[in-house]
Amino acid sequence: MYDVIILGSGPAGLTAALYTARANKKTLVLGGDRLGGQTAGIAVLENYPGWAGSGMELAEFMKNQATTFGAEVEFVSATNISGDAENGFVVKCDNGKEYSGKTVIVATGASPRKLDIEGAREFMGRGVSYCATCDGFFYSGRTVIVMGGGNSALNDALYLADLAKTVKIVYRKSEFFRAEAVLRERVAQRENIECLFNTDLVKIAAKPDSEDGELIATTTDGTEIVTDGIFVAIGHEANTDFLTEDIKRDAMGRLAPDALPAGMFVAGDVHSDIKMQIATAVGTGCTAGMDAVAFLNKMQ
Ligand SMILES: Cc1cc2nc3c(=O)[nH]c(=O)nc-3n(C[C@H](O)[C@H](O)[C@H](O)COP(=O)(O)OP(=O)(O)OC[C@H]3O[C@@H](n4cnc5c(N)ncnc54)[C@H](O)[C@@H]3O)c2cc1C
């Protein structure tokens, strides 16, 4: 029986693990499918205080810091949680194993919202991508579309502008209201980024007879854009499907701490009440870790 089972190996989960392991609580991190969560896709971090490297380097460092104090890390995903703090929580995982813990910290972050238009699913991995840093290289010297208008979309567009010949940002609103000013300015300065406002994509299809796998993206007004790739950055949804339905979530699937059963805590992007950033993930990871330690000490 672990004292603490932490779901997620992003900055929230790894920070929580550092605090619980360093307080001598037997800690297991179930790290999902990959270390670092969303940070794994960040090439250079500019706004996490004290760190100027990549997101992945930060995640490696955080993991090593937590394991130094005894935290165990396994890369499996939770599929179900049952039980309670009194008798122990049981976390079932996709590797068929079950793990028992006196407390659980949910730090499972968020995943990109999937595009739900004709052709989006069909061309996923064949022109449609949700990760510019993973797939951008394949579009060197080519033409790509970025869908969305928040920080992620503008970051993706800037990253792709260093590789692709032309980047077209398709955004349904009239301005990038939700993006940081520094990103808006950088986008405006790039000659190979074109912004198409007040428009959206409604269909993706293969360009007939194209030898290079080009796509045709049709917009709301019927315009057909020929493109090599479409990068989708239209928001995120919290990873909370594995929780039972009685646990309340907001419209994004996120969790409020006071809606959770005793002994269960939440941290990071999956927390309903924070801005989704690494700094806040670390802050709430620290709080959740300390709350779990206090809870365990009271149980004794
Ligand atoms: C492209 C991009 C660029 C960004 N740039 C910045 C930036 O410059 N600065 C900044 O501060 N923030 C940035 N962010 C946001 C930042 O990455 C997130 O706010 C932060 O990673 C949230 O941390 P987290 O630990 O809550 O979740 P995540 O990083 O999403 O980690 C979640 C973890 O949970 C795991 N998991 C999921 N489901 C399960 C399950 N069922 N069981 C077990 N584990 C599970 C995942 O595998 C992952 O390890 C960016 C995000 C993206 C996508």
The ligand as an SDF file (V2000), in Angstrom:
LIG
                    3D

 53 58  0  0  0  0  0  0  0  0999 V2000
    2.4580   23.4870  -27.1940 C   0  0  0  0  0  0  0  0  0  0  0  0
    2.4020   23.9440  -25.7500 C   0  0  0  0  0  0  0  0  0  0  0  0
    3.2360   24.9660  -25.3430 C   0  0  0  0  0  0  0  0  0  0  0  0
    3.1790   25.4140  -24.0220 C   0  0  0  0  0  0  0  0  0  0  0  0
    4.0290   26.4240  -23.6350 N   0  0  0  0  0  0  0  0  0  0  0  0
    4.0430   26.8090  -22.3420 C   0  0  0  0  0  0  0  0  0  0  0  0
    4.9500   27.8060  -21.9030 C   0  0  0  0  0  0  0  0  0  0  0  0
    5.7330   28.3450  -22.6670 O   0  0  0  0  0  0  0  0  0  0  0  0
    4.9260   28.1370  -20.5760 N   0  0  0  0  0  0  0  0  0  0  0  0
    4.0710   27.5630  -19.6680 C   0  0  0  0  0  0  0  0  0  0  0  0
    4.1220   27.8960  -18.4910 O   0  0  0  0  0  0  0  0  0  0  0  0
    3.1890   26.6140  -20.0830 N   0  0  0  0  0  0  0  0  0  0  0  0
    3.1540   26.2320  -21.3740 C   0  0  0  0  0  0  0  0  0  0  0  0
    2.2480   25.2820  -21.7910 N   0  0  0  0  0  0  0  0  0  0  0  0
    1.2830   24.7460  -20.8010 C   0  0  0  0  0  0  0  0  0  0  0  0
    1.9760   23.7460  -19.8660 C   0  0  0  0  0  0  0  0  0  0  0  0
    2.6790   22.7890  -20.6210 O   0  0  0  0  0  0  0  0  0  0  0  0
    0.9290   23.0860  -19.0030 C   0  0  0  0  0  0  0  0  0  0  0  0
    0.1950   24.0730  -18.2930 O   0  0  0  0  0  0  0  0  0  0  0  0
    1.5780   22.1400  -17.9810 C   0  0  0  0  0  0  0  0  0  0  0  0
    2.3400   21.1480  -18.6420 O   0  0  0  0  0  0  0  0  0  0  0  0
    0.5160   21.4790  -17.1150 C   0  0  0  0  0  0  0  0  0  0  0  0
    1.1540   20.5590  -16.3000 O   0  0  0  0  0  0  0  0  0  0  0  0
    0.3590   19.3190  -15.6870 P   0  0  0  0  0  0  0  0  0  0  0  0
    1.3630   18.5550  -14.8950 O   0  0  0  0  0  0  0  0  0  0  0  0
   -0.8480   19.7960  -15.0010 O   0  0  0  0  0  0  0  0  0  0  0  0
   -0.1740   18.4780  -16.9200 O   0  0  0  0  0  0  0  0  0  0  0  0
    0.5570   17.8430  -18.1870 P   0  0  0  0  0  0  0  0  0  0  0  0
    1.8290   18.5250  -18.4810 O   0  0  0  0  0  0  0  0  0  0  0  0
   -0.4930   17.7840  -19.2320 O   0  0  0  0  0  0  0  0  0  0  0  0
    0.8890   16.3570  -17.6970 O   0  0  0  0  0  0  0  0  0  0  0  0
   -0.1320   15.4330  -17.4850 C   0  0  0  0  0  0  0  0  0  0  0  0
    0.4590   14.0680  -17.2190 C   0  0  0  0  0  0  0  0  0  0  0  0
   -0.5900   13.1660  -16.9020 O   0  0  0  0  0  0  0  0  0  0  0  0
   -0.4150   11.9510  -17.6370 C   0  0  0  0  0  0  0  0  0  0  0  0
   -1.7240   11.2940  -17.7270 N   0  0  0  0  0  0  0  0  0  0  0  0
   -2.7820   11.5970  -18.5200 C   0  0  0  0  0  0  0  0  0  0  0  0
   -3.7900   10.7340  -18.3040 N   0  0  0  0  0  0  0  0  0  0  0  0
   -3.3560    9.8780  -17.3440 C   0  0  0  0  0  0  0  0  0  0  0  0
   -3.9400    8.7600  -16.6880 C   0  0  0  0  0  0  0  0  0  0  0  0
   -5.1730    8.3380  -16.9760 N   0  0  0  0  0  0  0  0  0  0  0  0
   -3.1900    8.1100  -15.7420 N   0  0  0  0  0  0  0  0  0  0  0  0
   -1.9350    8.5200  -15.4340 C   0  0  0  0  0  0  0  0  0  0  0  0
   -1.3460    9.5650  -16.0260 N   0  0  0  0  0  0  0  0  0  0  0  0
   -2.0450   10.2300  -16.9630 C   0  0  0  0  0  0  0  0  0  0  0  0
    0.1990   12.4080  -18.9350 C   0  0  0  0  0  0  0  0  0  0  0  0
    0.8420   11.3380  -19.6170 O   0  0  0  0  0  0  0  0  0  0  0  0
    1.2030   13.4460  -18.4050 C   0  0  0  0  0  0  0  0  0  0  0  0
    2.3510   12.7870  -17.9000 O   0  0  0  0  0  0  0  0  0  0  0  0
    2.2700   24.8120  -23.0930 C   0  0  0  0  0  0  0  0  0  0  0  0
    1.4350   23.7840  -23.5150 C   0  0  0  0  0  0  0  0  0  0  0  0
    1.4860   23.3440  -24.8310 C   0  0  0  0  0  0  0  0  0  0  0  0
    0.5840   22.2320  -25.2710 C   0  0  0  0  0  0  0  0  0  0  0  0
  1  2  1  0
  2  3  1  0
  2 52  2  0
  3  4  2  0
  4  5  1  0
  4 50  1  0
  5  6  2  0
  6  7  1  0
  6 13  1  0
  7  8  2  0
  7  9  1  0
  9 10  1  0
 10 11  2  0
 10 12  1  0
 12 13  2  0
 13 14  1  0
 14 15  1  0
 14 50  1  0
 15 16  1  0
 16 17  1  0
 16 18  1  0
 18 19  1  0
 18 20  1  0
 20 21  1  0
 20 22  1  0
 22 23  1  0
 23 24  1  0
 24 25  2  0
 24 26  1  0
 24 27  1  0
 27 28  1  0
 28 29  2  0
 28 30  1  0
 28 31  1  0
 31 32  1  0
 32 33  1  0
 33 34  1  0
 33 48  1  0
 34 35  1  0
 35 36  1  0
 35 46  1  0
 36 37  1  0
 36 45  1  0
 37 38  2  0
 38 39  1  0
 39 40  1  0
 39 45  2  0
 40 41  1  0
 40 42  2  0
 42 43  1  0
 43 44  2  0
 44 45  1  0
 46 47  1  0
 46 48  1  0
 48 49  1  0
 50 51  2  0
 51 52  1  0
 52 53  1  0
M  END
$$$$
